């Protein structure tokens, strides 16, 4: 069994505020969630036209991953199949499910239907960065740091991956939250141990 991996970067998006590695990077408290994510996309100067077609859950997860990986040199360190993605949330794809259900009376919307699975957000991140490693999406009643630690450590110990983007991405109505961690098997200067205690500590920080 190999040594425990490390959290080398984190991104939290909640209460219309973005935190990268614990520091505030962007804040627009007066905007609606939809307008906030669009403004964040422009602020990050991300050239990815498909973003505008995504549902809200995918937009949130996509932007969190962009910010998480920024300035990490990630693309230079790993092959496509060495990066895993393990996400979870409380509401699955319910935000777009409800919108899709409303369109069924007048003719179902294919543009909404393609997002009626929560793991589509993993697909959007993987397509953007060409990740081909292990991936999974889980639904819990609340953030579950114990499960995240156990599952991701299992992937590392099985040598299925060398790094992992993991955490929580949830969106429903006006409520949303993302907490993503970049977990790697090598320690950097600012890395912290990938333990349940540190995962839960991150989740309890930066509540706007």
C-alpha positions as CSV (number, residue, x, y, z in Angstrom):
1,X,0.0,0.0,0.0
2,X,1.4,3.4,-1.0
3,X,1.6,6.4,1.3
4,X,-1.4,8.7,1.7
5,X,-1.7,11.3,-1.1
6,X,-1.9,15.0,-0.6
7,X,-4.3,17.8,-1.4
8,X,-2.2,20.1,-3.6
9,X,-4.9,22.6,-4.5
10,X,-8.5,23.4,-3.6
11,X,-11.4,25.5,-5.1
12,X,-14.5,26.4,-3.2
13,X,-17.4,28.3,-4.8
14,X,-20.3,29.3,-2.6
15,X,-22.2,32.4,-1.7
16,X,-21.2,34.1,-5.0
17,X,-17.5,33.9,-3.9
18,X,-14.6,31.9,-5.3
19,X,-11.8,30.7,-3.0
20,X,-8.6,29.2,-4.4
21,X,-6.4,27.5,-1.8
22,X,-8.2,29.4,0.9
23,X,-7.9,32.8,-0.6
24,X,-10.7,34.9,-2.1
25,X,-10.2,35.1,-5.9
26,X,-13.6,36.5,-7.1
27,X,-16.7,37.8,-5.4
28,X,-20.0,39.2,-6.8
29,X,-22.6,39.1,-4.0
30,X,-25.4,40.9,-5.7
31,X,-25.8,38.6,-8.8
32,X,-28.1,35.7,-9.3
33,X,-26.4,32.3,-9.4
34,X,-26.8,32.1,-13.2
35,X,-25.4,35.6,-13.7
36,X,-22.6,35.0,-11.2
37,X,-21.4,31.9,-13.1
38,X,-21.5,33.8,-16.4
39,X,-19.5,36.6,-14.9
40,X,-17.0,34.2,-13.4
41,X,-16.6,32.6,-16.8
42,X,-15.8,36.0,-18.3
43,X,-13.5,36.9,-15.4
44,X,-11.5,33.7,-15.9
45,X,-11.2,34.5,-19.6
46,X,-12.0,30.9,-20.5
47,X,-12.4,30.5,-24.3
48,X,-14.8,27.5,-24.4
49,X,-18.0,28.3,-26.3
50,X,-19.7,25.1,-25.3
51,X,-19.9,26.5,-21.7
52,X,-22.9,28.6,-22.7
53,X,-24.9,25.4,-23.7
54,X,-24.3,23.7,-20.3
55,X,-26.8,23.3,-17.6
56,X,-26.1,25.1,-14.2
57,X,-24.6,22.0,-12.5
58,X,-22.1,21.5,-15.4
59,X,-21.2,25.2,-15.5
60,X,-20.5,25.2,-11.8
61,X,-18.3,22.0,-11.9
62,X,-16.6,23.1,-15.1
63,X,-15.6,26.5,-13.7
64,X,-14.5,25.0,-10.3
65,X,-12.2,22.5,-12.2
66,X,-10.8,25.3,-14.4
67,X,-9.9,27.4,-11.3
68,X,-8.6,24.3,-9.4
69,X,-6.2,23.4,-12.2
70,X,-5.0,26.9,-13.0
71,X,-1.3,27.5,-12.4
72,X,-0.7,23.9,-11.2
73,X,1.2,22.7,-14.2
74,X,-1.1,19.7,-14.2
75,X,-1.1,19.0,-18.0
76,X,2.7,18.7,-18.0
77,X,2.8,16.1,-15.2
78,X,0.3,13.4,-16.1
79,X,-0.9,11.3,-19.0
80,X,-4.6,11.5,-19.8
81,X,-5.4,8.1,-18.2
82,X,-3.7,9.0,-14.9
83,X,-6.3,11.5,-13.8
84,X,-9.4,10.4,-12.0
85,X,-12.6,12.4,-11.3
86,X,-14.8,11.5,-8.3
87,X,-17.7,13.9,-7.5
88,X,-20.7,13.9,-5.3
89,X,-23.7,16.0,-4.4
90,X,-27.1,16.1,-2.7
91,X,-29.5,16.8,-5.6
92,X,-28.2,14.8,-8.5
93,X,-29.3,16.5,-11.7
94,X,-32.6,17.7,-10.2
95,X,-32.2,21.3,-11.2
96,X,-32.3,20.4,-14.9
97,X,-34.7,17.5,-14.4
98,X,-37.4,19.9,-13.2
99,X,-36.8,22.2,-16.1
100,X,-36.9,19.3,-18.6
101,X,-40.1,18.0,-17.1
102,X,-41.8,21.4,-17.7
103,X,-40.8,21.2,-21.4
104,X,-42.4,17.8,-21.9
105,X,-45.9,19.3,-22.1
106,X,-45.0,21.3,-25.1
107,X,-42.4,19.0,-26.6
108,X,-39.4,17.7,-24.7
109,X,-36.2,19.7,-25.0
110,X,-33.2,17.6,-26.3
111,X,-30.9,20.4,-25.2
112,X,-32.0,19.9,-21.6
113,X,-32.4,16.1,-21.8
114,X,-28.6,15.6,-22.4
115,X,-28.0,17.0,-18.9
116,X,-30.5,14.8,-17.0
117,X,-27.7,12.7,-15.4
118,X,-25.4,14.2,-12.7
119,X,-22.3,12.5,-14.1
120,X,-22.5,14.6,-17.2
121,X,-20.5,17.3,-15.3
122,X,-17.7,14.7,-15.1
123,X,-17.9,14.3,-18.9
124,X,-17.7,18.0,-19.5
125,X,-14.6,18.3,-17.3
126,X,-13.0,15.2,-18.9
127,X,-13.7,16.4,-22.5
128,X,-12.3,19.9,-21.8
129,X,-9.0,18.5,-20.4
130,X,-8.9,15.1,-22.2
131,X,-8.9,13.1,-19.0
132,X,-9.5,9.4,-19.5
133,X,-8.9,8.0,-16.0
134,X,-11.3,6.4,-13.5
135,X,-14.4,8.4,-12.7
136,X,-17.6,8.2,-10.6
137,X,-20.4,10.3,-9.3
138,X,-22.3,9.7,-6.0
139,X,-25.3,11.2,-4.4
140,X,-25.5,11.7,-0.6
141,X,-27.8,13.6,1.8
142,X,-24.8,15.7,2.8
143,X,-21.1,16.2,2.2
144,X,-19.4,13.0,3.0
145,X,-15.7,13.5,3.6
146,X,-15.3,9.9,4.9
147,X,-16.5,8.4,1.7
148,X,-14.4,10.7,-0.5
149,X,-11.3,9.8,1.4
150,X,-11.9,6.1,1.4
151,X,-12.9,5.9,-2.3
152,X,-10.1,8.1,-3.7
153,X,-7.5,6.4,-1.5
154,X,-8.7,3.1,-2.9
155,X,-8.0,4.3,-6.4
156,X,-4.5,5.4,-5.5
157,X,-3.8,2.2,-3.6
158,X,-5.0,0.1,-6.6
159,X,-2.6,2.3,-8.7
160,X,-5.5,3.1,-11.1
161,X,-4.7,6.8,-11.0
162,X,-1.8,9.1,-10.1
163,X,-4.0,12.1,-9.3
164,X,-7.6,12.9,-8.8
165,X,-10.1,15.8,-9.0
166,X,-12.6,15.1,-6.2
167,X,-15.2,16.7,-4.0
168,X,-18.7,18.1,-4.2
169,X,-20.7,20.0,-6.9
170,X,-24.4,20.7,-6.2
171,X,-26.9,23.1,-7.8
172,X,-30.6,23.4,-7.3
173,X,-32.6,26.6,-7.9
174,X,-30.9,29.4,-6.1
175,X,-28.7,27.1,-3.9
176,X,-25.4,25.9,-5.1
177,X,-22.0,24.9,-3.8
178,X,-18.7,23.4,-5.1
179,X,-15.7,22.1,-3.3
180,X,-13.1,20.5,-5.5
181,X,-9.7,19.2,-4.4
182,X,-6.7,18.2,-6.6
183,X,-5.2,15.2,-4.9
184,X,-1.7,14.0,-5.9
185,X,0.7,11.3,-4.8
186,X,3.6,13.8,-4.5
187,X,3.8,16.6,-2.0
188,X,4.4,20.2,-2.9
189,X,5.2,23.2,-0.7
190,X,1.6,24.1,0.1
191,X,0.2,20.5,0.1
192,X,-1.8,19.1,3.0
193,X,-2.5,15.4,3.8
194,X,-5.5,13.9,2.1
195,X,-7.3,12.8,5.3
196,X,-10.9,12.9,6.5
197,X,-10.0,15.6,9.0
198,X,-8.4,17.9,6.4
199,X,-11.2,17.3,3.9
200,X,-13.9,18.2,6.5
201,X,-11.8,21.2,7.5
202,X,-11.8,22.5,4.0
203,X,-15.6,22.0,3.7
204,X,-16.1,24.0,6.9
205,X,-14.0,26.9,5.7
206,X,-15.0,29.9,3.6
207,X,-18.7,30.1,4.1
208,X,-18.9,33.6,2.8
